[in-house]
Amino acid sequence: MKKPFEPELIAPCGMNCGICAAYLRDKRKCFGCKSRDKKCSIRNCERYLKNKFRFCYECDSFPCERIKRLDKRYRTKYEMSMIENLEFIRKKGITKFIENEIERWKCPECGGVICVHNKNCYRCGKGVPKTGKIGRFAKILKKETNENTLVKIMRDSDRYESFNNTKKATWWRDAMVRLENELGRDNAQEIMLACGQKCCGESHRKLARQYWQESKNLKEFIDKLNNHIYRGQVSGIAGGRLKVKDAHTITGGYDQCYCGQVKHTTEPFPNDIYCHCAAGWLKMLFESAFEKPVNVEIIQSILNGADSCEFLINF
């Protein structure tokens, strides 16, 4: 495969194919607009073929309607202009253009390539948030998948902090769909379980261990969790309405969504993948207390349109 900043990857229209998502991705890779099997209306233009132009600016019709439409789309969606690229090449030459492209699109973190379509680096993931819950989610994704999958799922995450609460919830809803489509349901659930386990902090784990050690039986332990006092008020842990179903099963739930990332959603989530984060939180909490494997089953979720979140904890 050619390096991303080479003259051979500059298409007749002025597109640098080396910064294109189709060129950078791992699967169904495109090898550039100049590749023989590329179906491109501009590359196969009769004038281009007849006159054997290298670039479209050599044509008397430049900029033609095709170029104008393409340029408008890229300026609007990706902040890059084909016509400006071609004018730069015409005035300063291809060598200077390549130098300019390296300065503009080379990742300052790792030396990889920033993709024009999503502004992420396919090598190190620059542009993807590294802090907060979304950063934690990205780190787990990066560890468990690959850069190509990471960039697809984290689409538009570089703008996440500028979103209002409703738009943040929409981002998570769409990301959960992408997560399931890319990894399958089981793997997507495992990713969010891991995310939830990371969310369960040491203070909650320590408290759960303390209450379990102080309790004579399971019912007393659950009562302690339900009646936990925080800042002078009974707040409860894990929803505050846990119940013992049998010797190895606890039921519980939430009457409202407490997750600040998604509780402002205006539409139900199409799958329950996100709520496995809550399941992971509960799993970590009770495993810390019992010191043995715990399974958490989601019965229903507010995010999916239910009136409450309900779950079973089996150990």
C-alpha positions as CSV (number, residue, x, y, z in Angstrom):
1,M,0.0,0.0,0.0
2,K,1.2,3.5,-0.8
3,K,2.1,5.9,1.9
4,P,-0.7,8.5,2.6
5,F,1.3,11.5,1.4
6,E,2.4,10.6,-2.1
7,P,1.7,12.3,-5.5
8,E,0.1,9.0,-6.8
9,L,-2.7,9.3,-4.2
10,I,-3.8,12.8,-5.4
11,A,-6.8,12.3,-7.6
12,P,-7.6,14.3,-10.7
13,C,-10.3,16.1,-8.8
14,G,-7.8,17.3,-6.1
15,M,-8.8,14.8,-3.5
16,N,-5.9,13.4,-1.4
17,C,-7.0,9.7,-1.2
18,G,-4.5,9.2,1.6
19,I,-6.7,11.0,4.0
20,C,-9.9,9.3,2.9
21,A,-11.7,7.0,5.3
22,A,-12.1,4.4,2.6
23,Y,-8.3,4.3,2.1
24,L,-7.5,4.3,5.8
25,R,-9.9,1.6,6.9
26,D,-8.9,-2.1,7.3
27,K,-11.9,-3.7,5.6
28,R,-13.1,-3.2,2.0
29,K,-10.2,-0.9,1.5
30,C,-10.1,1.5,-1.5
31,F,-6.6,2.0,-3.0
32,G,-7.3,5.4,-4.3
33,C,-9.3,7.1,-7.1
34,K,-6.5,6.3,-9.6
35,S,-6.8,2.5,-9.1
36,R,-8.0,0.7,-12.2
37,D,-11.2,-0.7,-10.7
38,K,-12.4,2.6,-9.2
39,K,-15.8,3.7,-10.5
40,C,-15.5,7.4,-10.6
41,S,-17.4,9.8,-12.8
42,I,-14.6,12.4,-12.7
43,R,-11.8,9.9,-13.4
44,N,-13.8,8.4,-16.3
45,C,-14.8,11.8,-17.7
46,E,-14.5,11.8,-21.5
47,R,-12.5,15.0,-21.6
48,Y,-10.1,13.7,-18.9
49,L,-9.6,10.4,-20.8
50,K,-9.3,12.0,-24.2
51,N,-6.8,14.7,-23.3
52,K,-4.9,12.5,-20.7
53,F,-5.0,15.3,-18.1
54,R,-3.3,14.7,-14.8
55,F,-5.6,17.1,-13.0
56,C,-8.9,18.7,-13.7
57,Y,-7.6,22.2,-13.7
58,E,-6.0,21.5,-17.0
59,C,-9.4,21.3,-18.6
60,D,-11.0,24.3,-20.3
61,S,-14.3,23.5,-18.4
62,F,-12.7,23.7,-15.0
63,P,-14.4,24.0,-12.6
64,C,-17.2,21.9,-14.2
65,E,-20.5,21.1,-12.5
66,R,-19.3,17.8,-11.3
67,I,-16.3,19.4,-9.5
68,K,-18.5,22.1,-8.1
69,R,-21.0,19.6,-6.6
70,L,-18.2,17.6,-5.1
71,D,-16.4,20.7,-3.8
72,K,-19.6,22.0,-2.2
73,R,-20.2,18.6,-0.4
74,Y,-16.7,18.5,1.0
75,R,-16.6,22.1,2.0
76,T,-19.9,21.8,3.8
77,K,-19.4,18.4,5.5
78,Y,-15.6,18.1,5.8
79,E,-14.2,21.6,5.7
80,M,-12.0,20.8,2.7
81,S,-12.1,22.2,-0.8
82,M,-11.3,20.2,-4.0
83,I,-11.1,23.4,-6.0
84,E,-8.7,25.0,-3.5
85,N,-6.5,22.0,-3.7
86,L,-6.4,22.1,-7.4
87,E,-5.6,25.8,-7.5
88,F,-2.8,25.2,-5.0
89,I,-1.3,22.5,-7.2
90,R,-1.6,24.7,-10.3
91,K,0.1,27.6,-8.6
92,K,2.7,25.9,-6.4
93,G,3.1,22.4,-7.8
94,I,2.5,18.9,-6.4
95,T,5.6,18.8,-4.2
96,K,4.5,21.9,-2.3
97,F,1.0,20.6,-2.1
98,I,2.2,17.3,-0.5
99,E,4.2,19.3,2.0
100,N,1.1,21.3,2.9
101,E,-1.0,18.1,3.2
102,I,1.5,16.6,5.6
103,E,1.4,19.7,7.8
104,R,-2.4,19.8,7.7
105,W,-3.2,16.1,8.1
106,K,-0.3,14.5,10.0
107,C,-1.3,13.5,13.5
108,P,0.8,15.5,16.0
109,E,0.5,12.7,18.6
110,C,1.8,9.7,16.7
111,G,2.7,10.8,13.1
112,G,-0.3,8.9,11.7
113,V,-3.0,10.4,9.4
114,I,-6.0,12.5,10.5
115,C,-8.9,11.3,8.4
116,V,-10.7,14.1,6.5
117,H,-14.1,12.5,7.0
118,N,-14.1,12.1,10.8
119,K,-11.0,14.1,11.9
120,N,-9.7,11.1,13.8
121,C,-6.3,9.4,13.6
122,Y,-6.6,5.8,12.6
123,R,-3.4,4.9,14.4
124,C,-3.7,6.5,17.9
125,G,-7.4,7.6,17.9
126,K,-6.6,11.3,18.3
127,G,-9.8,13.3,18.3
128,V,-11.5,10.7,20.4
129,P,-12.2,11.9,24.0
130,K,-9.9,10.6,26.7
131,T,-11.6,11.8,29.8
132,G,-15.0,11.3,31.4
133,K,-17.4,8.5,30.8
134,I,-17.1,8.8,27.0
135,G,-13.3,8.7,27.4
136,R,-13.6,5.5,29.5
137,F,-15.8,4.0,26.9
138,A,-13.3,4.9,24.2
139,K,-10.4,3.4,26.1
140,I,-12.2,0.1,26.6
141,L,-13.1,0.0,22.9
142,K,-9.5,0.7,21.9
143,K,-8.3,-2.1,24.1
144,E,-10.9,-4.7,23.0
145,T,-11.2,-3.9,19.3
146,N,-9.0,-2.1,16.7
147,E,-8.5,1.5,15.5
148,N,-10.8,1.1,12.5
149,T,-13.7,-0.1,14.7
150,L,-12.9,2.6,17.3
151,V,-13.1,5.4,14.8
152,K,-16.4,4.1,13.4
153,I,-18.2,3.8,16.7
154,M,-16.8,7.0,18.1
155,R,-17.9,9.0,15.1
156,D,-18.4,12.8,15.9
157,S,-17.1,12.2,19.5
158,D,-14.6,15.0,19.0
159,R,-17.5,17.4,19.3
160,Y,-19.2,15.7,22.2
161,E,-18.3,18.3,24.8
162,S,-19.9,21.0,22.7
163,F,-23.3,19.1,22.7
164,N,-26.2,20.0,24.9
165,N,-27.6,17.2,27.2
166,T,-30.2,16.1,24.6
167,K,-27.6,15.9,21.8
168,K,-25.3,13.9,24.1
169,A,-28.0,11.4,24.7
170,T,-28.6,11.2,21.0
171,W,-24.9,10.5,20.4
172,W,-25.0,7.6,22.9
173,R,-28.1,6.2,21.3
174,D,-26.6,6.2,17.9
175,A,-23.2,4.9,19.2
176,M,-25.0,1.9,20.8
177,V,-26.5,1.1,17.5
178,R,-23.1,1.3,15.8
179,L,-21.5,-0.7,18.7
180,E,-24.0,-3.6,18.2
181,N,-23.7,-3.5,14.4
182,E,-19.9,-3.6,14.5
183,L,-19.4,-6.1,17.3
184,G,-22.6,-8.1,17.6
185,R,-24.9,-8.1,20.6
186,D,-22.9,-10.2,22.9
187,N,-19.6,-8.4,22.5
188,A,-21.4,-5.0,22.7
189,Q,-22.9,-6.0,26.0
190,E,-19.5,-7.0,27.3
191,I,-18.0,-3.6,26.3
192,M,-20.7,-1.8,28.3
193,L,-20.4,-4.2,31.2
194,A,-16.7,-3.4,31.4
195,C,-17.6,0.3,31.2
196,G,-20.0,0.0,34.1
197,Q,-17.5,-2.0,36.2
198,K,-15.0,0.9,35.8
199,C,-17.8,3.3,36.9
200,C,-18.3,1.6,40.2
201,G,-15.8,3.5,42.4
202,E,-13.7,2.3,45.3
203,S,-15.9,4.1,47.8
204,H,-19.0,2.2,46.8
205,R,-17.1,-1.1,46.6
206,K,-15.6,-0.5,50.1
207,L,-19.0,0.4,51.5
208,A,-20.6,-2.8,50.1
209,R,-17.8,-4.9,51.6
210,Q,-18.3,-3.2,54.9
211,Y,-22.1,-3.7,55.0
212,W,-21.8,-7.4,54.0
213,Q,-19.2,-8.0,56.8
214,E,-21.4,-6.3,59.3
215,S,-24.5,-8.2,58.3
216,K,-25.7,-11.4,59.9
217,N,-27.6,-12.5,56.7
218,L,-28.6,-11.4,53.2
219,K,-31.7,-9.5,54.3
220,E,-29.8,-7.4,56.8
221,F,-27.2,-6.6,54.1
222,I,-29.9,-5.5,51.7
223,D,-31.6,-3.4,54.3
224,K,-28.3,-1.6,55.0
225,L,-27.9,-0.8,51.3
226,N,-31.5,0.4,51.0
227,N,-31.2,2.6,54.1
228,H,-27.7,4.0,53.4
229,I,-27.5,7.7,54.6
230,Y,-25.7,10.3,52.5
231,R,-25.4,13.8,53.7
232,G,-28.0,13.3,56.4
233,Q,-30.6,11.8,54.2
234,V,-31.6,8.2,53.3
235,S,-30.4,7.8,49.7
236,G,-30.0,4.1,49.3
237,I,-27.5,2.4,47.1
238,A,-28.4,0.8,43.8
239,G,-31.8,2.3,43.6
240,G,-32.8,1.9,47.2
241,R,-35.4,-0.7,46.6
242,L,-33.5,-3.9,46.6
243,K,-35.3,-7.1,47.8
244,V,-34.2,-10.6,48.6
245,K,-36.0,-13.0,46.3
246,D,-34.3,-16.2,47.5
247,A,-30.9,-17.3,48.9
248,H,-29.1,-16.5,45.7
249,T,-31.3,-13.8,44.0
250,I,-31.9,-10.1,44.6
251,T,-34.3,-8.0,42.7
252,G,-34.1,-4.2,42.3
253,G,-34.5,-1.3,40.1
254,Y,-34.7,2.5,39.5
255,D,-37.8,4.6,39.2
256,Q,-35.9,7.2,37.1
257,C,-32.7,7.2,34.9
258,Y,-29.8,8.6,36.9
259,C,-27.2,8.5,34.2
260,G,-26.4,12.1,33.2
261,Q,-25.1,11.0,29.8
262,V,-28.5,9.6,28.6
263,K,-31.4,10.6,30.9
264,H,-32.2,13.6,28.7
265,T,-33.0,11.5,25.6
266,T,-36.1,12.5,23.7
267,E,-36.5,9.1,22.1
268,P,-36.3,5.5,23.4
269,F,-33.1,3.7,22.7
270,P,-33.6,0.9,20.0
271,N,-31.6,-1.6,22.0
272,D,-30.6,-2.2,25.7
273,I,-26.9,-2.2,25.1
274,Y,-26.2,1.0,27.0
275,C,-28.0,-0.3,30.2
276,H,-25.4,-3.1,30.5
277,C,-23.3,-0.3,31.9
278,A,-25.7,-0.2,34.9
279,A,-25.5,-4.0,35.0
280,G,-21.7,-3.8,35.1
281,W,-21.9,-1.3,38.0
282,L,-24.2,-3.6,40.0
283,K,-22.0,-6.6,39.1
284,M,-18.9,-4.9,40.5
285,L,-20.7,-3.7,43.6
286,F,-22.0,-7.1,44.6
287,E,-18.9,-9.0,43.6
288,S,-16.9,-6.7,45.8
289,A,-19.2,-7.7,48.7
290,F,-19.7,-11.4,48.1
291,E,-16.2,-12.0,46.6
292,K,-17.6,-14.4,44.0
293,P,-19.1,-14.1,40.5
294,V,-22.3,-12.3,40.1
295,N,-24.7,-12.1,37.1
296,V,-27.0,-9.2,36.5
297,E,-30.0,-9.6,34.2
298,I,-31.8,-6.6,32.8
299,I,-35.6,-7.1,32.9
300,Q,-36.6,-3.8,31.5
301,S,-35.2,-0.3,31.0
302,I,-36.5,3.3,31.1
303,L,-34.3,4.0,28.1
304,N,-36.2,1.4,26.1
305,G,-39.5,3.0,27.0
306,A,-40.4,1.2,30.2
307,D,-41.7,3.1,33.3
308,S,-38.8,1.9,35.4
309,C,-35.6,-0.1,35.3
310,E,-35.8,-3.6,36.7
311,F,-33.1,-6.2,37.2
312,L,-32.2,-9.5,38.8
313,I,-28.9,-10.1,40.6
314,N,-27.9,-13.8,40.8
315,F,-25.0,-15.1,42.7
